[in-house]
Amino acid sequence: MSGKLILVPTPIGNLKDITMRALEALQTCDIILAEDTRNTGQLLKHYEIDKPMQSYHAHNEHDKYKDVLNQLEAGKNMCLVTDAGTPGISDPGFLVVRACLKAEIAVECLPGATAFVPALVKSGLPSDRFSFEGFLPVKKGRKTRLEALSNESRTMIFYESPYKLKGTLEDFIQYFGEERQVSVSREITKMFEETINGTLKEVLAHFEIKAPKGEFVIVLEGNKDE
């Protein structure tokens, strides 16, 4: 019989944000596929879990998923984890899940941590309908994506690094207008968690004074005219 692939969400900061089911899956599987074995190793050490790990990340996913499929077909039960949050959400996972479904191999995804949900819920912006955009294209396709989103009426959610945050806010002002409401959260669940709310102009001014640090979730108001 084939094994099972289990997608296991891991804490996005606070190590207490892991479920009992996630720990059980990590303790009982045969192999853990890790985006960075060093980061996952720290998590496993914290919870006294000793399991073999294999590297599975964005740079080897296109080649590695076929080998993973072979191991699953041989009966191995495997857990896929990323450095933080739920696999497949702006992280590796899509290719191997699609391959497993095509090969009729069981796939299970456990509920758990992901950064955009708390950022959205505490933003004060409408959360009944939203569009998750993840990371914007850096160069090619960026202008086209922003133009397309300028008419989006739903709340929009983006991920951004501290190095590109101000540039992204400047782009948002250009395409959406400086008075559009935005909520920017950083370091969610960590010691220095912070959320800044206001217009795009106000929030950009904040980060012009205070240098961005940490990983960011941007929650942007939709177009009220649509």
Buried (B, 14 or more C-beta within 10 A) or exposed (E): EBBBBBBBBBBBBEEEBBBEBBBEBBBEBBBBBBBBBEBBBEBBEEEEBEBEBBEBBEEEBEEBBEEBBEBBBEEBBBBBBBBBBBBBBBBBBEBBBEBBEEEEBBBEBBEBBBBBBBBBEBBEBEBEEBBBBEEBEEEEEEEEEBEEBBEBBBBBBBBBEBEBBBEBBEBBBEBBEBEBBBBBBBBBBBEEBBBBBBBBBBBBEBBEEEEBEBBBBBBBBBBEEE
